[in-house]
Amino acid sequence: MTRRVLIVDDEKAVREALGQTLELAELEPVLAGSYIEAKDRVGPDFPGVVLSDVRMPGKDGFDLLALCRARDPDLPVILLTGEADIPMAVQGISDGAFAFLEKPCGPADLVDVVKKALKTRQLVLENRRLKTRLMAGDAAARVIVGESEAARGLRRRVRAVAATRAEVLVTGEPGTGTAKIAEVIHQLADPAGPFIRLGAGGADAPALAAAAARAGAGTLFVEEAGALDQAAQLALLELVDAHPALRVIASTSRDLAAEAAAGRFNQDLFYKLDVMRVRIPPLRERTEDIAAMFRNFVAVACEQAALPEPEIGPDLLSRLVAQDWPGNARALQNAAMRFALGVATPEEEAEAGPADTEDLGLTERMRRIERSLILDALRRHAGNATETARALRLPRKTFYDKLARHGIRAEDFRRP
């Protein structure tokens, strides 16, 4: 049960009296005499609520409310004032205060409001813990970055496929990450089981048999199955029939249905592998995700190299979004690594690779760039619409009009 209450009031007698009232209600008051004393105690993990006086020397209760909202929009803040000031109360509620009480406040009313705030906080923290546990076990959310419809659809499809034990055919252009998606499916379905990856170049009959033996009842991933020769295709077909507990995931950048119809791929094997299919969209179909993916790739590269993350400005992101990426996610990841390691300047990185997007038309290119920058800003500000609009230097109404036009919901970006 969440019981902690951070009481902030510059008058010692007042904060001690408030603390005693809450102690009698079996709550846990923590006392602070100023904004400075309180500021380091609040954050996303604070297991309680804030009760603050409005009128204080230096930074006041509204400053503390703004700080709490910035660090955690879901942290309840109750404001107290000694004046019957209705405009002030309206401002406090519009700024996100949980409640606004006039001093002196009756003990029963104070305890009632504080307990309601604590209950709200407890529900928020419980939901966050649940989401954190789910995210920890959800490789799809970690690997498939972005909020475009293509990214969301891919996450949904991967989760649905992982819930089965059927064979899977993962299709996608070179560089889209078929191997990563295969591993995600395995992790969601059987994280403790073995995952054996076998490239088509070395997948003859003995290699397939050895890989299947190592996989046991786990997952055998055959990369670029369309490149298997006829003998290897027959060997794989026999393995699928002979090992019902073994899950086979195959990837291909070819149209295997057409290859099978033309007699270049074993038709029985095609139907055995094509029970469930996951298509990975190329990067040009999810340009809204480029900014988020680039940031993620840069963060991973910096973590691996133990380097500080460089600043990624909106001009760089907009130029990256405007590019065509024939190498797909792999090319974007390589660009992010070069940028993270300081091998390429932002200008050089933004200009790297062809920008063959003229067939989209200027209007569509600008729409995609705008949507990507809005998504990136929302993600950086954890779905806080006010902070996002301010960062983008947009009037509030204009910002909400753009959200509606692009079909974006700010609440989808609030952190668990």
ZAGU-149755 format. One record per residue (C-alpha): residue number from 0; chain; x, y, z. Coordinates in pm, whole numbers, plus 32768, in hexadecimal, padded with zeros to 4 digits. Example, Ala and Ser with C-alpha at 12.3 -4.5 7.8 and 13.67 -1.06 7.14 Angstrom:
BEGIN
<node resi="0" chain="A" east="84CE" north="7E3E" up="830C"/>
<node resi="1" chain="A" east="8557" north="7F96" up="82CA"/>
//
This chain:
BEGIN
<node resi="0" chain="A" east="8000" north="8000" up="8000"/>
<node resi="1" chain="A" east="808B" north="8152" up="7F98"/>
<node resi="2" chain="A" east="8087" north="8239" up="80C9"/>
<node resi="3" chain="A" east="81A1" north="8335" up="809D"/>
<node resi="4" chain="A" east="814C" north="84A8" up="808D"/>
<node resi="5" chain="A" east="8254" north="85AF" up="8047"/>
<node resi="6" chain="A" east="81E3" north="86E9" up="8103"/>
<node resi="7" chain="A" east="8284" north="882B" up="8088"/>
<node resi="8" chain="A" east="8247" north="896B" up="814F"/>
<node resi="9" chain="A" east="8337" north="8A7D" up="81B6"/>
<node resi="10" chain="A" east="828A" north="8AA3" up="830A"/>
<node resi="11" chain="A" east="830F" north="8998" up="83F4"/>
<node resi="12" chain="A" east="81E0" north="899A" up="84DA"/>
<node resi="13" chain="A" east="80F3" north="896B" up="83B6"/>
<node resi="14" chain="A" east="81AE" north="884A" up="8315"/>
<node resi="15" chain="A" east="81D6" north="879C" up="8465"/>
<node resi="16" chain="A" east="8062" north="87C2" up="84AC"/>
<node resi="17" chain="A" east="800F" north="8734" up="8356"/>
<node resi="18" chain="A" east="8101" north="8617" up="8396"/>
<node resi="19" chain="A" east="805D" north="85C4" up="84E4"/>
<node resi="20" chain="A" east="7F04" north="85C2" up="8443"/>
<node resi="21" chain="A" east="7F77" north="84CC" up="833C"/>
<node resi="22" chain="A" east="8031" north="83F5" up="8438"/>
<node resi="23" chain="A" east="7EED" north="83CF" up="84FF"/>
<node resi="24" chain="A" east="7E51" north="834E" up="83BC"/>
<node resi="25" chain="A" east="7F68" north="8248" up="83AB"/>
<node resi="26" chain="A" east="8018" north="82F1" up="8289"/>
<node resi="27" chain="A" east="818E" north="8338" up="8265"/>
<node resi="28" chain="A" east="81DB" north="84AE" up="8251"/>
<node resi="29" chain="A" east="832D" north="8529" up="81D4"/>
<node resi="30" chain="A" east="8370" north="8697" up="8224"/>
<node resi="31" chain="A" east="8421" north="879B" up="814B"/>
<node resi="32" chain="A" east="843B" north="8911" up="8189"/>
<node resi="33" chain="A" east="846F" north="8989" up="8024"/>
<node resi="34" chain="A" east="8477" north="8934" up="7EB4"/>
<node resi="35" chain="A" east="85EE" north="88F7" up="7ED3"/>
<node resi="36" chain="A" east="85BB" north="87F4" up="7FE7"/>
<node resi="37" chain="A" east="84A4" north="8748" up="7F26"/>
<node resi="38" chain="A" east="8528" north="8743" up="7DC0"/>
<node resi="39" chain="A" east="8615" north="861C" up="7DE3"/>
<node resi="40" chain="A" east="850C" north="8542" up="7E87"/>
<node resi="41" chain="A" east="840F" north="8539" up="7D6B"/>
<node resi="42" chain="A" east="8420" north="846B" up="7C30"/>
<node resi="43" chain="A" east="837F" north="834D" up="7B71"/>
<node resi="44" chain="A" east="83CA" north="8257" up="7C8A"/>
<node resi="45" chain="A" east="834C" north="832D" up="7DAA"/>
<node resi="46" chain="A" east="8261" north="8246" up="7E6C"/>
<node resi="47" chain="A" east="816C" north="834D" up="7EE0"/>
<node resi="48" chain="A" east="80D8" north="84A5" up="7EA1"/>
<node resi="49" chain="A" east="813B" north="8611" up="7ED6"/>
<node resi="50" chain="A" east="8085" north="8707" up="7FB9"/>
<node resi="51" chain="A" east="8112" north="8864" up="7F87"/>
<node resi="52" chain="A" east="80CA" north="89C6" up="7FF3"/>
<node resi="53" chain="A" east="80AB" north="8ABB" up="7ED2"/>
<node resi="54" chain="A" east="8143" north="8BF1" up="7F72"/>
<node resi="55" chain="A" east="82B0" north="8BB0" up="7FC4"/>
<node resi="56" chain="A" east="83ED" north="8C84" up="7FAA"/>
<node resi="57" chain="A" east="84B0" north="8C4B" up="7E6D"/>
<node resi="58" chain="A" east="8418" north="8B3C" up="7D95"/>
<node resi="59" chain="A" east="82B1" north="8B01" up="7E00"/>
<node resi="60" chain="A" east="81B0" north="89EC" up="7DF0"/>
<node resi="61" chain="A" east="8169" north="8A25" up="7C7F"/>
<node resi="62" chain="A" east="82DB" north="89FC" up="7C35"/>
<node resi="63" chain="A" east="82D7" north="88B5" up="7CF4"/>
<node resi="64" chain="A" east="819E" north="8847" up="7C38"/>
<node resi="65" chain="A" east="824D" north="8890" up="7AED"/>
<node resi="66" chain="A" east="837E" north="87C8" up="7B5B"/>
<node resi="67" chain="A" east="82A6" north="869F" up="7BC2"/>
<node resi="68" chain="A" east="81E4" north="86AD" up="7A7C"/>
<node resi="69" chain="A" east="8329" north="86B0" up="79B7"/>
<node resi="70" chain="A" east="83BD" north="858A" up="7A74"/>
<node resi="71" chain="A" east="827D" north="84C1" up="7A8E"/>
<node resi="72" chain="A" east="8131" north="8544" up="7A02"/>
<node resi="73" chain="A" east="8079" north="843D" up="7AD1"/>
<node resi="74" chain="A" east="8104" north="84AD" up="7C23"/>
<node resi="75" chain="A" east="7FDF" north="8545" up="7CE8"/>
<node resi="76" chain="A" east="8027" north="869F" up="7D74"/>
<node resi="77" chain="A" east="7F35" north="8740" up="7E6C"/>
<node resi="78" chain="A" east="7F5E" north="88B6" up="7E94"/>
<node resi="79" chain="A" east="7F0B" north="897E" up="7FCE"/>
<node resi="80" chain="A" east="7ED4" north="8AF4" up="7FEF"/>
<node resi="81" chain="A" east="7E72" north="8BD8" up="8109"/>
<node resi="82" chain="A" east="7DAA" north="8CBC" up="8023"/>
<node resi="83" chain="A" east="7C53" north="8C85" up="7F8A"/>
<node resi="84" chain="A" east="7CDC" north="8CBD" up="7E2E"/>
<node resi="85" chain="A" east="7BFB" north="8C1B" up="7D27"/>
<node resi="86" chain="A" east="7CD2" north="8C80" up="7BF8"/>
<node resi="87" chain="A" east="7DFE" north="8BE4" up="7CA6"/>
<node resi="88" chain="A" east="7D3B" north="8AA2" up="7CDE"/>
<node resi="89" chain="A" east="7CD0" north="8A9B" up="7B72"/>
<node resi="90" chain="A" east="7E37" north="8ACE" up="7B05"/>
<node resi="91" chain="A" east="7EAC" north="89B6" up="7BEB"/>
<node resi="92" chain="A" east="7DB1" north="88BD" up="7B64"/>
<node resi="93" chain="A" east="7DF1" north="8921" up="79FA"/>
<node resi="94" chain="A" east="7F67" north="88F6" up="7A37"/>
<node resi="95" chain="A" east="7F29" north="8793" up="7AA6"/>
<node resi="96" chain="A" east="7EFB" north="87A3" up="7C20"/>
<node resi="97" chain="A" east="7E3B" north="867D" up="7CB1"/>
<node resi="98" chain="A" east="7D7D" north="8763" up="7D9F"/>
<node resi="99" chain="A" east="7D86" north="88C1" up="7E2F"/>
<node resi="100" chain="A" east="7D34" north="88F6" up="7FA1"/>
<node resi="101" chain="A" east="7D0B" north="8A34" up="806B"/>
<node resi="102" chain="A" east="7DC1" north="8A59" up="81B8"/>
<node resi="103" chain="A" east="7D60" north="8A17" up="82C3"/>
<node resi="104" chain="A" east="7CDA" north="88CF" up="8241"/>
<node resi="105" chain="A" east="7C12" north="87EA" up="8325"/>
<node resi="106" chain="A" east="7CCB" north="86A9" up="8380"/>
<node resi="107" chain="A" east="7BB8" north="85CA" up="82F5"/>
<node resi="108" chain="A" east="7BB2" north="8681" up="81A6"/>
<node resi="109" chain="A" east="7D2D" north="8681" up="8190"/>
<node resi="110" chain="A" east="7D4C" north="850D" up="81D9"/>
<node resi="111" chain="A" east="7C33" north="84BA" up="80E7"/>
<node resi="112" chain="A" east="7CD8" north="8573" up="7FC4"/>
<node resi="113" chain="A" east="7E32" north="84E9" up="8015"/>
<node resi="114" chain="A" east="7DB0" north="8383" up="8023"/>
<node resi="115" chain="A" east="7D04" north="83AD" up="7ED3"/>
<node resi="116" chain="A" east="7E4A" north="842D" up="7E41"/>
<node resi="117" chain="A" east="7F0B" north="830B" up="7EDD"/>
<node resi="118" chain="A" east="7E16" north="8211" up="7E4C"/>
<node resi="119" chain="A" east="7E43" north="82AC" up="7CF6"/>
<node resi="120" chain="A" east="7FBC" north="829F" up="7D1E"/>
<node resi="121" chain="A" east="7FB5" north="8135" up="7D8B"/>
<node resi="122" chain="A" east="7EED" north="80D1" up="7C57"/>
<node resi="123" chain="A" east="7FE2" north="818B" up="7B78"/>
<node resi="124" chain="A" east="8112" north="80E3" up="7C16"/>
<node resi="125" chain="A" east="8070" north="7F8B" up="7C07"/>
<node resi="126" chain="A" east="801E" north="7FB9" up="7A97"/>
<node resi="127" chain="A" east="8181" north="8029" up="7A54"/>
<node resi="128" chain="A" east="8211" north="7EFA" up="7B03"/>
<node resi="129" chain="A" east="812E" north="7E18" up="7A3A"/>
<node resi="130" chain="A" east="818C" north="7EC1" up="78F4"/>
<node resi="131" chain="A" east="82FB" north="7EAE" up="794F"/>
<node resi="132" chain="A" east="82DF" north="7D37" up="7989"/>
<node resi="133" chain="A" east="8227" north="7D0D" up="7842"/>
<node resi="134" chain="A" east="8323" north="7DE2" up="7787"/>
<node resi="135" chain="A" east="8444" north="7D22" up="781D"/>
<node resi="136" chain="A" east="83B4" north="7BE7" up="7787"/>
<node resi="137" chain="A" east="8343" north="7C8A" up="7645"/>
<node resi="138" chain="A" east="8462" north="7C7F" up="7552"/>
<node resi="139" chain="A" east="837D" north="7D0B" up="7444"/>
<node resi="140" chain="A" east="8365" north="7E5A" up="74F7"/>
<node resi="141" chain="A" east="84DE" north="7E6A" up="7526"/>
<node resi="142" chain="A" east="8541" north="7E0D" up="73C4"/>
<node resi="143" chain="A" east="842A" north="7E9F" up="72EF"/>
<node resi="144" chain="A" east="8455" north="8011" up="7335"/>
<node resi="145" chain="A" east="835C" north="8117" up="72C2"/>
<node resi="146" chain="A" east="81F1" north="817B" up="72CE"/>
<node resi="147" chain="A" east="8191" north="8173" up="715F"/>
<node resi="148" chain="A" east="806E" north="8094" up="70FF"/>
<node resi="149" chain="A" east="816A" north="7FB1" up="7050"/>
<node resi="150" chain="A" east="8237" north="7F89" up="7190"/>
<node resi="151" chain="A" east="8104" north="7F4F" up="7268"/>
<node resi="152" chain="A" east="807B" north="7E55" up="7170"/>
<node resi="153" chain="A" east="81C6" north="7D9C" up="716A"/>
<node resi="154" chain="A" east="81CE" north="7D87" up="72E6"/>
<node resi="155" chain="A" east="8069" north="7D03" up="72ED"/>
<node resi="156" chain="A" east="80B6" north="7C01" up="71E2"/>
<node resi="157" chain="A" east="81F6" north="7B8A" up="7289"/>
<node resi="158" chain="A" east="8147" north="7B5F" up="73D9"/>
<node resi="159" chain="A" east="802A" north="7AA0" up="7338"/>
<node resi="160" chain="A" east="8115" north="79B9" up="7279"/>
<node resi="161" chain="A" east="81EB" north="797E" up="73AE"/>
<node resi="162" chain="A" east="80B9" north="78FE" up="7468"/>
<node resi="163" chain="A" east="80AE" north="77D2" up="737D"/>
<node resi="164" chain="A" east="81A4" north="76B7" up="7346"/>
<node resi="165" chain="A" east="8172" north="76B9" up="71CF"/>
<node resi="166" chain="A" east="8284" north="76E4" up="70CD"/>
<node resi="167" chain="A" east="82C0" north="784C" up="7063"/>
<node resi="168" chain="A" east="8332" north="78ED" up="6F20"/>
<node resi="169" chain="A" east="83CC" north="7A45" up="6F5A"/>
<node resi="170" chain="A" east="83DA" north="7B16" up="6E1D"/>
<node resi="171" chain="A" east="8489" north="7C5E" up="6DE3"/>
<node resi="172" chain="A" east="8582" north="7D18" up="6D0D"/>
<node resi="173" chain="A" east="86F5" north="7CFF" up="6D60"/>
<node resi="174" chain="A" east="8747" north="7DCF" up="6E92"/>
<node resi="175" chain="A" east="85EA" north="7DCD" up="6F2A"/>
<node resi="176" chain="A" east="8657" north="7CEC" up="7048"/>
<node resi="177" chain="A" east="85BD" north="7B97" up="7003"/>
<node resi="178" chain="A" east="86AF" north="7AEC" up="70F2"/>
<node resi="179" chain="A" east="8656" north="7BDC" up="720C"/>
<node resi="180" chain="A" east="84E4" north="7B9F" up="71D7"/>
<node resi="181" chain="A" east="851A" north="7A27" up="71D8"/>
<node resi="182" chain="A" east="85D1" north="7A44" up="7322"/>
<node resi="183" chain="A" east="84BC" north="7B21" up="73B1"/>
<node resi="184" chain="A" east="83B8" north="7A19" up="7358"/>
<node resi="185" chain="A" east="848B" north="7914" up="7407"/>
<node resi="186" chain="A" east="84C2" north="79EC" up="753D"/>
<node resi="187" chain="A" east="8350" north="7A33" up="7561"/>
<node resi="188" chain="A" east="82F3" north="78C6" up="7531"/>
<node resi="189" chain="A" east="840B" north="780A" up="75E1"/>
<node resi="190" chain="A" east="851A" north="78ED" up="7674"/>
<node resi="191" chain="A" east="85BD" north="77CE" up="7730"/>
<node resi="192" chain="A" east="85D6" north="76E9" up="7602"/>
<node resi="193" chain="A" east="86FA" north="76E0" up="750D"/>
<node resi="194" chain="A" east="86F7" north="77BF" up="73DA"/>
<node resi="195" chain="A" east="87D5" north="7738" up="72C7"/>
<node resi="196" chain="A" east="881D" north="7813" up="719A"/>
<node resi="197" chain="A" east="8891" north="7778" up="7055"/>
<node resi="198" chain="A" east="88E9" north="783C" up="6F1D"/>
<node resi="199" chain="A" east="887D" north="77AC" up="6DCF"/>
<node resi="200" chain="A" east="89E3" north="77B9" up="6D4F"/>
<node resi="201" chain="A" east="8A4C" north="76A6" up="6E40"/>
<node resi="202" chain="A" east="8901" north="75EE" up="6E56"/>
<node resi="203" chain="A" east="8943" north="749F" up="6DB5"/>
<node resi="204" chain="A" east="8898" north="7363" up="6E33"/>
<node resi="205" chain="A" east="899B" north="730E" up="6F44"/>
<node resi="206" chain="A" east="89A2" north="7477" up="6FC2"/>
<node resi="207" chain="A" east="8826" north="747D" up="6FD5"/>
<node resi="208" chain="A" east="881E" north="7336" up="7095"/>
<node resi="209" chain="A" east="8927" north="73B1" up="718A"/>
<node resi="210" chain="A" east="8874" north="74FC" up="71BC"/>
<node resi="211" chain="A" east="8729" north="744D" up="71F9"/>
<node resi="212" chain="A" east="87CD" north="736B" up="72FA"/>
<node resi="213" chain="A" east="8857" north="749A" up="73B2"/>
<node resi="214" chain="A" east="8708" north="754B" up="73A4"/>
<node resi="215" chain="A" east="8650" north="7420" up="7435"/>
<node resi="216" chain="A" east="84F3" north="7499" up="748F"/>
<node resi="217" chain="A" east="855B" north="7602" up="745F"/>
<node resi="218" chain="A" east="8571" north="76D2" up="7323"/>
<node resi="219" chain="A" east="8638" north="769B" up="71E5"/>
<node resi="220" chain="A" east="8659" north="77D7" up="7117"/>
<node resi="221" chain="A" east="86BA" north="77A2" up="6FAB"/>
<node resi="222" chain="A" east="872B" north="78E8" up="6F0F"/>
<node resi="223" chain="A" east="86DA" north="792C" up="6DA0"/>
<node resi="224" chain="A" east="862E" north="77E0" up="6D69"/>
<node resi="225" chain="A" east="85F5" north="783B" up="6BFE"/>
<node resi="226" chain="A" east="8769" north="780F" up="6BC2"/>
<node resi="227" chain="A" east="8769" north="76A2" up="6C34"/>
<node resi="228" chain="A" east="87C4" north="75A8" up="6B26"/>
<node resi="229" chain="A" east="86D5" north="748D" up="6AD2"/>
<node resi="230" chain="A" east="8784" north="738F" up="6BB3"/>
<node resi="231" chain="A" east="877C" north="747C" up="6CDE"/>
<node resi="232" chain="A" east="860D" north="74C6" up="6C9B"/>
<node resi="233" chain="A" east="85B8" north="7355" up="6CAB"/>
<node resi="234" chain="A" east="8689" north="732C" up="6DE7"/>
<node resi="235" chain="A" east="85D1" north="744E" up="6E8E"/>
<node resi="236" chain="A" east="8480" north="73BE" up="6E27"/>
<node resi="237" chain="A" east="84DD" north="7273" up="6EC8"/>
<node resi="238" chain="A" east="854D" north="7326" up="7006"/>
<node resi="239" chain="A" east="8403" north="73DE" up="7025"/>
<node resi="240" chain="A" east="8344" north="7295" up="6FFE"/>
<node resi="241" chain="A" east="8428" north="71D0" up="70E5"/>
<node resi="242" chain="A" east="843F" north="72CC" up="7204"/>
<node resi="243" chain="A" east="82E2" north="7346" up="7261"/>
<node resi="244" chain="A" east="8366" north="73E9" up="73A3"/>
<node resi="245" chain="A" east="8464" north="74B7" up="72E0"/>
<node resi="246" chain="A" east="83ED" north="7608" up="7265"/>
<node resi="247" chain="A" east="847E" north="7678" up="711A"/>
<node resi="248" chain="A" east="8487" north="77E7" up="70BF"/>
<node resi="249" chain="A" east="8504" north="7838" up="6F64"/>
<node resi="250" chain="A" east="854B" north="7989" up="6EC9"/>
<node resi="251" chain="A" east="8553" north="79F3" up="6D60"/>
<node resi="252" chain="A" east="8578" north="7B2C" up="6C8E"/>
<node resi="253" chain="A" east="84EE" north="7A70" up="6B60"/>
<node resi="254" chain="A" east="8389" north="7A26" up="6AF7"/>
<node resi="255" chain="A" east="8387" north="78B7" up="6B5D"/>
<node resi="256" chain="A" east="8226" north="7882" up="6ADB"/>
<node resi="257" chain="A" east="829B" north="78E9" up="6980"/>
<node resi="258" chain="A" east="83DA" north="781D" up="69A8"/>
<node resi="259" chain="A" east="830D" north="76E9" up="6A06"/>
<node resi="260" chain="A" east="821B" north="7720" up="68E5"/>
<node resi="261" chain="A" east="8343" north="7735" up="67F6"/>
<node resi="262" chain="A" east="83D6" north="75F2" up="6880"/>
<node resi="263" chain="A" east="8508" north="769A" up="6917"/>
<node resi="264" chain="A" east="849C" north="765A" up="6A7F"/>
<node resi="265" chain="A" east="8408" north="751F" up="6B10"/>
<node resi="266" chain="A" east="8292" north="7558" up="6B1B"/>
<node resi="267" chain="A" east="8255" north="746F" up="6C41"/>
<node resi="268" chain="A" east="8361" north="7522" up="6D0B"/>
<node resi="269" chain="A" east="82CA" north="7674" up="6CB2"/>
<node resi="270" chain="A" east="8178" north="760D" up="6D3C"/>
<node resi="271" chain="A" east="821C" north="7575" up="6E71"/>
<node resi="272" chain="A" east="82D3" north="76BB" up="6EBC"/>
<node resi="273" chain="A" east="81BE" north="77AA" up="6E59"/>
<node resi="274" chain="A" east="80D0" north="7751" up="6F74"/>
<node resi="275" chain="A" east="80FA" north="78A6" up="7016"/>
<node resi="276" chain="A" east="818F" north="79CB" up="6F5C"/>
<node resi="277" chain="A" east="822D" north="7B0C" up="6FDD"/>
<node resi="278" chain="A" east="827B" north="7C1B" up="6EE1"/>
<node resi="279" chain="A" east="8375" north="7D22" up="6F52"/>
<node resi="280" chain="A" east="832A" north="7E6D" up="6EA6"/>
<node resi="281" chain="A" east="8450" north="7F22" up="6E07"/>
<node resi="282" chain="A" east="84BC" north="8068" up="6EA5"/>
<node resi="283" chain="A" east="841A" north="8137" up="6D91"/>
<node resi="284" chain="A" east="82C7" north="80B9" up="6E0D"/>
<node resi="285" chain="A" east="8307" north="812C" up="6F73"/>
<node resi="286" chain="A" east="83C2" north="8272" up="6F4B"/>
<node resi="287" chain="A" east="8311" north="82F8" up="7081"/>
<node resi="288" chain="A" east="83EA" north="8209" up="714C"/>
<node resi="289" chain="A" east="853A" north="8279" up="70C2"/>
<node resi="290" chain="A" east="8578" north="8380" up="71CE"/>
<node resi="291" chain="A" east="8526" north="8292" up="72EC"/>
<node resi="292" chain="A" east="85F0" north="8178" up="7250"/>
<node resi="293" chain="A" east="871C" north="825A" up="7217"/>
<node resi="294" chain="A" east="8712" north="82D4" up="7380"/>
<node resi="295" chain="A" east="86F8" north="816E" up="73FB"/>
<node resi="296" chain="A" east="881A" north="80F8" up="7323"/>
<node resi="297" chain="A" east="88F0" north="821E" up="7398"/>
<node resi="298" chain="A" east="889E" north="81D4" up="7505"/>
<node resi="299" chain="A" east="88FB" north="8064" up="74DE"/>
<node resi="300" chain="A" east="8A3F" north="80B7" up="742A"/>
<node resi="301" chain="A" east="8AA2" north="81B4" up="7535"/>
<node resi="302" chain="A" east="8A52" north="80BF" up="764C"/>
<node resi="303" chain="A" east="8B24" north="7FB0" up="75AA"/>
<node resi="304" chain="A" east="8C47" north="80A0" up="7575"/>
<node resi="305" chain="A" east="8C1D" north="8144" up="76CE"/>
<node resi="306" chain="A" east="8BF8" north="8299" up="762A"/>
<node resi="307" chain="A" east="8B0E" north="83BC" up="767C"/>
<node resi="308" chain="A" east="89EC" north="83E1" up="758B"/>
<node resi="309" chain="A" east="8A1F" north="84FF" up="7494"/>
<node resi="310" chain="A" east="890B" north="85FC" up="745B"/>
<node resi="311" chain="A" east="8821" north="85A2" up="733F"/>
<node resi="312" chain="A" east="8782" north="86DC" up="72B6"/>
<node resi="313" chain="A" east="8638" north="86F8" up="71FA"/>
<node resi="314" chain="A" east="86E9" north="8765" up="70B9"/>
<node resi="315" chain="A" east="87B0" north="8623" up="70B2"/>
<node resi="316" chain="A" east="867A" north="8552" up="70F4"/>
<node resi="317" chain="A" east="85AC" north="8600" up="6FE9"/>
<node resi="318" chain="A" east="86BD" north="85C6" up="6EE8"/>
<node resi="319" chain="A" east="86DC" north="8459" up="6F4C"/>
<node resi="320" chain="A" east="8564" north="842D" up="6F2C"/>
<node resi="321" chain="A" east="856B" north="84CA" up="6DD2"/>
<node resi="322" chain="A" east="8662" north="83C6" up="6D54"/>
<node resi="323" chain="A" east="8619" north="8281" up="6CA8"/>
<node resi="324" chain="A" east="86B8" north="815A" up="6D5F"/>
<node resi="325" chain="A" east="86E8" north="803B" up="6C69"/>
<node resi="326" chain="A" east="87B6" north="7F8A" up="6D72"/>
<node resi="327" chain="A" east="8694" north="7FA8" up="6E66"/>
<node resi="328" chain="A" east="86CA" north="7F8E" up="6FDF"/>
<node resi="329" chain="A" east="8827" north="7F03" up="6FB8"/>
<node resi="330" chain="A" east="8897" north="8038" up="6EF6"/>
<node resi="331" chain="A" east="87F5" north="811D" up="6FF6"/>
<node resi="332" chain="A" east="88A0" north="8061" up="7110"/>
<node resi="333" chain="A" east="89F1" north="8083" up="7064"/>
<node resi="334" chain="A" east="89B5" north="81F7" up="7038"/>
<node resi="335" chain="A" east="8959" north="8218" up="71A7"/>
<node resi="336" chain="A" east="8A93" north="815E" up="7211"/>
<node resi="337" chain="A" east="8B72" north="8241" up="7141"/>
<node resi="338" chain="A" east="8AC5" north="8371" up="71D4"/>
<node resi="339" chain="A" east="8ADF" north="82EB" up="7339"/>
<node resi="340" chain="A" east="8C51" north="82A3" up="7313"/>
<node resi="341" chain="A" east="8C95" north="83F8" up="727B"/>
<node resi="342" chain="A" east="8D07" north="8365" up="7131"/>
<node resi="343" chain="A" east="8C0C" north="8439" up="7071"/>
<node resi="344" chain="A" east="8B8E" north="8596" up="70BE"/>
<node resi="345" chain="A" east="8A16" north="85D1" up="70CB"/>
<node resi="346" chain="A" east="8A26" north="867D" up="6F78"/>
<node resi="347" chain="A" east="8AE7" north="855F" up="6ED9"/>
<node resi="348" chain="A" east="8A02" north="845A" up="6F74"/>
<node resi="349" chain="A" east="88C8" north="850A" up="6EFF"/>
<node resi="350" chain="A" east="8952" north="8519" up="6D9F"/>
<node resi="351" chain="A" east="89CE" north="83B1" up="6D9A"/>
<node resi="352" chain="A" east="891C" north="82D1" up="6CA5"/>
<node resi="353" chain="A" east="882B" north="8325" up="6B8E"/>
<node resi="354" chain="A" east="86FF" north="8401" up="6BCF"/>
<node resi="355" chain="A" east="8623" north="8367" up="6AC3"/>
<node resi="356" chain="A" east="84D0" north="83CD" up="6B4A"/>
<node resi="357" chain="A" east="845F" north="84B6" up="6A33"/>
<node resi="358" chain="A" east="8358" north="83BB" up="69C3"/>
<node resi="359" chain="A" east="82A1" north="83FC" up="6B09"/>
<node resi="360" chain="A" east="8262" north="8567" up="6AB5"/>
<node resi="361" chain="A" east="82BC" north="8693" up="6B8B"/>
<node resi="362" chain="A" east="8173" north="8691" up="6C4D"/>
<node resi="363" chain="A" east="8196" north="8527" up="6CB9"/>
<node resi="364" chain="A" east="8303" north="854F" up="6D11"/>
<node resi="365" chain="A" east="82B5" north="867D" up="6DEA"/>
<node resi="366" chain="A" east="8195" north="85C4" up="6E90"/>
<node resi="367" chain="A" east="8279" north="84A4" up="6EEC"/>
<node resi="368" chain="A" east="8387" north="8589" up="6F70"/>
<node resi="369" chain="A" east="828F" north="864E" up="7043"/>
<node resi="370" chain="A" east="81F0" north="8513" up="70D1"/>
<node resi="371" chain="A" east="8343" north="847D" up="7124"/>
<node resi="372" chain="A" east="83B7" north="85B6" up="71DC"/>
<node resi="373" chain="A" east="8273" north="85C5" up="72A4"/>
<node resi="374" chain="A" east="8291" north="8456" up="7304"/>
<node resi="375" chain="A" east="83FB" north="8486" up="736A"/>
<node resi="376" chain="A" east="83AA" north="85B7" up="743E"/>
<node resi="377" chain="A" east="8287" north="8508" up="74EA"/>
<node resi="378" chain="A" east="8366" north="83E2" up="753A"/>
<node resi="379" chain="A" east="8474" north="84C4" up="75CD"/>
<node resi="380" chain="A" east="8375" north="857C" up="76A5"/>
<node resi="381" chain="A" east="82C0" north="843F" up="7713"/>
<node resi="382" chain="A" east="8177" north="84A5" up="7672"/>
<node resi="383" chain="A" east="8165" north="85F5" up="7727"/>
<node resi="384" chain="A" east="80A6" north="86C2" up="7626"/>
<node resi="385" chain="A" east="80FC" north="8812" up="76C0"/>
<node resi="386" chain="A" east="8271" north="87CD" up="76CA"/>
<node resi="387" chain="A" east="826B" north="8736" up="756C"/>
<node resi="388" chain="A" east="81B4" north="885E" up="74D5"/>
<node resi="389" chain="A" east="82AB" north="8948" up="7580"/>
<node resi="390" chain="A" east="83D5" north="8882" up="74FC"/>
<node resi="391" chain="A" east="8347" north="888E" up="739C"/>
<node resi="392" chain="A" east="82F6" north="8A01" up="73C8"/>
<node resi="393" chain="A" east="818D" north="89CA" up="7366"/>
<node resi="394" chain="A" east="8055" north="8A72" up="73F4"/>
<node resi="395" chain="A" east="7F89" north="897C" up="74BE"/>
<node resi="396" chain="A" east="7E63" north="8978" up="73C8"/>
<node resi="397" chain="A" east="7F48" north="894D" up="729C"/>
<node resi="398" chain="A" east="7FF8" north="882E" up="734B"/>
<node resi="399" chain="A" east="7EB1" north="8779" up="7397"/>
<node resi="400" chain="A" east="7E39" north="87B4" up="7233"/>
<node resi="401" chain="A" east="7F74" north="870C" up="71B4"/>
<node resi="402" chain="A" east="7F44" north="85E7" up="72A3"/>
<node resi="403" chain="A" east="7DE5" north="85B5" up="721B"/>
<node resi="404" chain="A" east="7E59" north="85D7" up="70B2"/>
<node resi="405" chain="A" east="7F66" north="84CF" up="70E0"/>
<node resi="406" chain="A" east="7E91" north="83E7" up="71B7"/>
<node resi="407" chain="A" east="7F7E" north="8402" up="72E2"/>
<node resi="408" chain="A" east="7F14" north="83E1" up="744F"/>
<node resi="409" chain="A" east="7FFC" north="8487" up="7549"/>
<node resi="410" chain="A" east="7F8F" north="8399" up="765F"/>
<node resi="411" chain="A" east="8027" north="8273" up="75A3"/>
<node resi="412" chain="A" east="817F" north="82FD" up="75F7"/>
<node resi="413" chain="A" east="815A" north="831D" up="776D"/>
<node resi="414" chain="A" east="8261" north="824D" up="7818"/>
<node resi="415" chain="A" east="81F2" north="8123" up="78E9"/>
//
